[in-house]
Amino acid sequence: MADDGALKVNDHLQVHGFSNVFAVGDCANLQEPKLAYHAGLHASVAVTNIINSLSGKQLTSYHTGNITMLLAMGRDDGVGQFNGFRLPRWLVAVGKSRDLLLWKSWREMQQKQPC
Ligand SMILES: Cc1cc2nc3c(=O)[nH]c(=O)nc-3n(C[C@H](O)[C@H](O)[C@H](O)COP(=O)(O)OP(=O)(O)OC[C@H]3O[C@@H](n4cnc5c(N)ncnc54)[C@H](O)[C@@H]3O)c2cc1C
């Protein structure tokens, strides 16, 4: 563990000292903002690496990309940046603040959002 209690991981998100244990999300000792968005990216790399390690393929690496952040401020306002560029407030409001990206969760769970 790191000094703050997070799990030390390598580029493949394997926990230090284990080839078959992966850490994703806030518990992983990665020097980046702790975000659900990042946790999703970690999960994709970890799943690929579990499959690759079982099939004897080379493991893929995780690298923090440009920081993307969308902050809803009520239904009709928000601030955000995408790949380092500041977004217009109306775009964040339309893109996130109205429904907090719930459609994405429903889609990822392969379920239909109730009306
Ligand atoms: C106020 C706030 C706003 C945020 N807004 C955003 C945002 O807009 N966009 C974004 O991308 N991210 C946002 N985040 C960050 C995001 O919530 C976290 O990065 C994300 O939830 C991390 O997911 P995780 O699964 O790693 O950890 P968690 O979501 O913390 O899940 C860990 C789970 O483990 C459980 N647990 C802990 N200990 C034990 C135990 N001993 N036994 C069993 N279960 C245990 C906890 O109860 C919890 O349910 C926000 C966070 C906060 C606090």
The ligand as an SDF file (V2000), in Angstrom:
LIG
                    3D

 53 58  0  0  0  0  0  0  0  0999 V2000
  -19.4730   14.7520   -4.0580 C   0  0  0  0  0  0  0  0  0  0  0  0
  -18.7850   13.9540   -5.1370 C   0  0  0  0  0  0  0  0  0  0  0  0
  -19.0430   14.2600   -6.4720 C   0  0  0  0  0  0  0  0  0  0  0  0
  -18.4370   13.5450   -7.4800 C   0  0  0  0  0  0  0  0  0  0  0  0
  -18.7090   13.8410   -8.7870 N   0  0  0  0  0  0  0  0  0  0  0  0
  -18.1330   13.1470   -9.7660 C   0  0  0  0  0  0  0  0  0  0  0  0
  -18.4210   13.4390  -11.1280 C   0  0  0  0  0  0  0  0  0  0  0  0
  -19.1980   14.3340  -11.4550 O   0  0  0  0  0  0  0  0  0  0  0  0
  -17.8340   12.7010  -12.0880 N   0  0  0  0  0  0  0  0  0  0  0  0
  -16.9770   11.6950  -11.7830 C   0  0  0  0  0  0  0  0  0  0  0  0
  -16.4810   11.0430  -12.7200 O   0  0  0  0  0  0  0  0  0  0  0  0
  -16.6760   11.3800  -10.5050 N   0  0  0  0  0  0  0  0  0  0  0  0
  -17.2270   12.0810   -9.4860 C   0  0  0  0  0  0  0  0  0  0  0  0
  -16.9260   11.7900   -8.1790 N   0  0  0  0  0  0  0  0  0  0  0  0
  -15.9550   10.7350   -7.8860 C   0  0  0  0  0  0  0  0  0  0  0  0
  -16.6020    9.3570   -7.9590 C   0  0  0  0  0  0  0  0  0  0  0  0
  -17.7240    9.3010   -7.1000 O   0  0  0  0  0  0  0  0  0  0  0  0
  -15.5840    8.2920   -7.5260 C   0  0  0  0  0  0  0  0  0  0  0  0
  -14.3760    8.4720   -8.2290 O   0  0  0  0  0  0  0  0  0  0  0  0
  -16.1270    6.9060   -7.8170 C   0  0  0  0  0  0  0  0  0  0  0  0
  -17.3070    6.6930   -7.1000 O   0  0  0  0  0  0  0  0  0  0  0  0
  -15.0940    5.8380   -7.4440 C   0  0  0  0  0  0  0  0  0  0  0  0
  -15.6830    4.5900   -7.6350 O   0  0  0  0  0  0  0  0  0  0  0  0
  -15.1050    3.3310   -6.8780 P   0  0  0  0  0  0  0  0  0  0  0  0
  -15.9680    2.2020   -7.3180 O   0  0  0  0  0  0  0  0  0  0  0  0
  -13.6380    3.2470   -7.0680 O   0  0  0  0  0  0  0  0  0  0  0  0
  -15.3050    3.6460   -5.3410 O   0  0  0  0  0  0  0  0  0  0  0  0
  -16.6550    3.8810   -4.5390 P   0  0  0  0  0  0  0  0  0  0  0  0
  -17.7300    4.4380   -5.4260 O   0  0  0  0  0  0  0  0  0  0  0  0
  -16.2450    4.6780   -3.3330 O   0  0  0  0  0  0  0  0  0  0  0  0
  -17.1010    2.4290   -4.1260 O   0  0  0  0  0  0  0  0  0  0  0  0
  -16.4620    1.7330   -3.0980 C   0  0  0  0  0  0  0  0  0  0  0  0
  -17.5290    0.9120   -2.3940 C   0  0  0  0  0  0  0  0  0  0  0  0
  -16.8990    0.0110   -1.4850 O   0  0  0  0  0  0  0  0  0  0  0  0
  -17.6500   -0.0060   -0.3080 C   0  0  0  0  0  0  0  0  0  0  0  0
  -16.7680   -0.4600    0.7610 N   0  0  0  0  0  0  0  0  0  0  0  0
  -15.7910    0.2190    1.3950 C   0  0  0  0  0  0  0  0  0  0  0  0
  -15.2010   -0.5490    2.3220 N   0  0  0  0  0  0  0  0  0  0  0  0
  -15.8060   -1.7490    2.2640 C   0  0  0  0  0  0  0  0  0  0  0  0
  -15.6160   -2.9690    2.9640 C   0  0  0  0  0  0  0  0  0  0  0  0
  -14.6840   -3.1160    3.8990 N   0  0  0  0  0  0  0  0  0  0  0  0
  -16.4190   -4.0050    2.6330 N   0  0  0  0  0  0  0  0  0  0  0  0
  -17.3500   -3.8920    1.6680 C   0  0  0  0  0  0  0  0  0  0  0  0
  -17.5600   -2.7580    0.9670 N   0  0  0  0  0  0  0  0  0  0  0  0
  -16.7950   -1.7050    1.2700 C   0  0  0  0  0  0  0  0  0  0  0  0
  -18.1570    1.4200   -0.1380 C   0  0  0  0  0  0  0  0  0  0  0  0
  -19.2820    1.4660    0.6900 O   0  0  0  0  0  0  0  0  0  0  0  0
  -18.4970    1.7720   -1.5910 C   0  0  0  0  0  0  0  0  0  0  0  0
  -19.8130    1.4150   -1.9420 O   0  0  0  0  0  0  0  0  0  0  0  0
  -17.5490   12.5000   -7.1460 C   0  0  0  0  0  0  0  0  0  0  0  0
  -17.2920   12.1980   -5.7990 C   0  0  0  0  0  0  0  0  0  0  0  0
  -17.9000   12.9250   -4.7940 C   0  0  0  0  0  0  0  0  0  0  0  0
  -17.6040   12.5630   -3.3530 C   0  0  0  0  0  0  0  0  0  0  0  0
  1  2  1  0
  2  3  1  0
  2 52  2  0
  3  4  2  0
  4  5  1  0
  4 50  1  0
  5  6  2  0
  6  7  1  0
  6 13  1  0
  7  8  2  0
  7  9  1  0
  9 10  1  0
 10 11  2  0
 10 12  1  0
 12 13  2  0
 13 14  1  0
 14 15  1  0
 14 50  1  0
 15 16  1  0
 16 17  1  0
 16 18  1  0
 18 19  1  0
 18 20  1  0
 20 21  1  0
 20 22  1  0
 22 23  1  0
 23 24  1  0
 24 25  2  0
 24 26  1  0
 24 27  1  0
 27 28  1  0
 28 29  2  0
 28 30  1  0
 28 31  1  0
 31 32  1  0
 32 33  1  0
 33 34  1  0
 33 48  1  0
 34 35  1  0
 35 36  1  0
 35 46  1  0
 36 37  1  0
 36 45  1  0
 37 38  2  0
 38 39  1  0
 39 40  1  0
 39 45  2  0
 40 41  1  0
 40 42  2  0
 42 43  1  0
 43 44  2  0
 44 45  1  0
 46 47  1  0
 46 48  1  0
 48 49  1  0
 50 51  2  0
 51 52  1  0
 52 53  1  0
M  END
$$$$
